[in-house]
Amino acid sequence: MHFFEYRNGTLFCEDVDLARLAAETGTPAYVYSASTILSHYRRLDEVLAEVPHMICYAVKANSNIGILSLLAGENAGFDIVSGGELFRVVKAGGDAAKCTFAGVGKTEAEIRDALERGIFAFNVESEAELERINAIAGQLGVKAPIAVRVNPDVDAHTHKYISTGKSENKFGIAFERVFAVYANAAKLPNLKIRGVQMHIGSQITEAGPFAEAVEKMQPLVCKLKTLYGIEYFSIGGGMGIVYDPSLASGTTDWWAKDEKPLTLEGYAEAVVPKLKALGLKILVEPGRFMVGNAGVLLARVQYVKAGDIKKFVIVDAGMNDLIRPALYQSFHEIVPVTQRAGALEKVDVVGPVCESGDFFAEERELPPLEQGDLIALMSTGAYGATMSSNYNSRPLLPELLVKGDKVATIRTRQTPDDLIRNESLPSF
Ligand SMILES: *Cc1c(COP(=O)(O)O)cnc(C)c1O
């Protein structure tokens, strides 16, 4: 669910008129709905009520400290993948002791910093990493809390760039090697074995792969509990959202997809009974689910250009602001902020960046759009702003957080000076 809807022909985010907001702040701009994020967090918390749990929001989906502070206010945990993300969490008022640290390439500096801040656990991706963490913990005179990330080798049925739980992926430790790795970890004096973790991929729109992975892990998790007294099992994130409501066949639940919508309740039914039996603390690491449908990217039409065979709607947002269509061939619904009458037209919606991959939609049926019209790229709250860049020397966009009729600027638009802030002319 989300809090974007038309009122009298204009798109609103909660109680804020997006046409007015865009006129005030300029375009392009990201706008987020705080109530949507909070409702996602609370709903997930509710469906997991039957197991002791901690929701660790995957910071990489949207790492703005304004968003992190909302979740810190709910007592959330955080799943981080870099020292920079840990810094953000702490700045936002989050608790380092509720942070899990994921990723295959943790550096010495990152590990040291995380140990000094007292994180909840490292989710370890290789044996070399275990040894590195052990060594640094030894230098600091602390015991490093760890879990091993297991690759359960299940097919998440998602785009190959965001599938992580198959044996051919770089993530985690293969099922067959897990016990040997835990046995090694147990011998390292500065480690405290605290849990076990998995994460099978992202934008998973069926309950099946989650259920399959939990089931596959069950015997292993029980054995690790007996052998090493682990306290937690993290089942990762990856819950998918609806990007194309036309596929959601009549349901208004934005979690839904295809004929058989995957609901949050469906997800919980698939995993909670199996998890309950384990008697462990369960961690979940949702990123996209928490923020994806809570954000839109506002852009203004600059030109409408009729090519020989195609009509292009050129907008002021580009692939540097939102790379998902170019990177994953992903779909974002596009709607006019002010509703328009008239026959639908097939157009390509493209940005100004000098790359043919700079498009948001190809051959999309949209209401007639003219120069100056405002559009919203829906469901861009996750992996939107965080993946943006300054390519083509385009300033990073403002981010606005709406709650009710209030708007907070949680990031200002970069200025030309910002673009070159860390650069200098050579002195020779
Ligand atoms: C990216 C990531 C997540 C979040 O994935 P979503 O699909 O956004 O829920 C969770 N855990 C780990 C280890 C990740 O790398």
The ligand as a MOL file (V3000), in Angstrom:
LIG
                    3D

  0  0  0     0  0            999 V3000
M  V30 BEGIN CTAB
M  V30 COUNTS 15 15 0 0 0
M  V30 BEGIN ATOM
M  V30 1 C 20.3640 -5.9060 -0.6010 0
M  V30 2 C 20.2400 -6.7830 0.5830 0
M  V30 3 C 19.0510 -6.8360 1.3030 0
M  V30 4 C 17.8100 -6.0630 0.9070 0
M  V30 5 O 17.2470 -6.5430 -0.2680 0
M  V30 6 P 15.7860 -6.0090 -0.7040 0
M  V30 7 O 15.4960 -6.7730 -1.9290 0
M  V30 8 O 15.8960 -4.5570 -0.9420 0
M  V30 9 O 14.8570 -6.3500 0.3950 0
M  V30 10 C 19.0120 -7.6240 2.4310 0
M  V30 11 N 20.0840 -8.3490 2.8250 0
M  V30 12 C 21.2410 -8.3290 2.1430 0
M  V30 13 C 22.3790 -9.1360 2.6200 0
M  V30 14 C 21.3560 -7.5530 0.9960 0
M  V30 15 O 22.5060 -7.5590 0.3140 0
M  V30 END ATOM
M  V30 BEGIN BOND
M  V30 1 1 1 2
M  V30 2 1 2 3
M  V30 3 2 2 14
M  V30 4 1 3 4
M  V30 5 2 3 10
M  V30 6 1 4 5
M  V30 7 1 5 6
M  V30 8 2 6 7
M  V30 9 1 6 8
M  V30 10 1 6 9
M  V30 11 1 10 11
M  V30 12 2 11 12
M  V30 13 1 12 13
M  V30 14 1 12 14
M  V30 15 1 14 15
M  V30 END BOND
M  V30 END CTAB
M  END
